[in-house]
Amino acid sequence: MEDKRLWEHIKYGDKKALKKLHDKYFKQMCLYTQKSVTDTSVVEELVSDCFIKLWENRAKININSSVKHYIFFILRNSVVDYYREKRPITESIENIPEPANEEYFDEQKQYAKLYDLIQKLPDQRKKIIELAVFDSLTYNEIAKKLNITKNTVKTQIGRAYRFFKENLDPKDFYLFYFLHTSEKNILSKEKI
């Protein structure tokens, strides 16, 4: 169902339409929020709160632009509020990204697919990939941090890449390339 139609149903109290909108954008919104908030439980709470606000204020809200942009705007404001209320401000609120255009959201769908695949990895492999890709740690740094051998790190990353290769659509393969490029950067850091 198209977003505008979902929104019309939500305005009239259709909880199933709200659930569909939630399911459609939850992962993308979590990825967006993780750029500013590192605690996963807080990220999920902020995203869920957006849908609660949307539901509770549905009669007062008029969405003239895209529904997706509107809910991401609510989310950005929630992140700003989180920084104001829950944490001492150590960085400028202006650094919290504005909701972007539709191309950005399409890219986020691809990242959501990758995120889903990462969640399917065994725990240790998942942790290793997250440290390698998202934290840009070298094999040695990962091995030291997790108290495992460098060869274990290499093996686990290799198995994860094979899993991504087997499970990513060809059109989304550039995400694997992104990871593969990160691995090359890690390897070049290792030689230094």
LINJO-V450984 format. One record per pair of residues at least 24 apart in sequence whose ideal C-beta (glycine too) atoms are under 6 Angstrom apart, sorted by sequence separation. I is the first residue (numbers start at 1). J is the second residue. If there is no record, write none. Layout:
I:J  I:J
This chain:
50:74  50:75  128:153  73:99  72:99  50:78  128:156  22:51  49:78  69:99  125:156  129:160  46:78  125:160  18:55  68:105  121:160  36:79  29:75  133:179  11:58  117:164  10:58  138:186  133:182  117:167  138:189  139:190  138:190  132:186  7:63  113:172  7:67  36:96  114:175  110:172  3:67  110:175  31:108  28:108  31:111  28:112  27:112  27:115
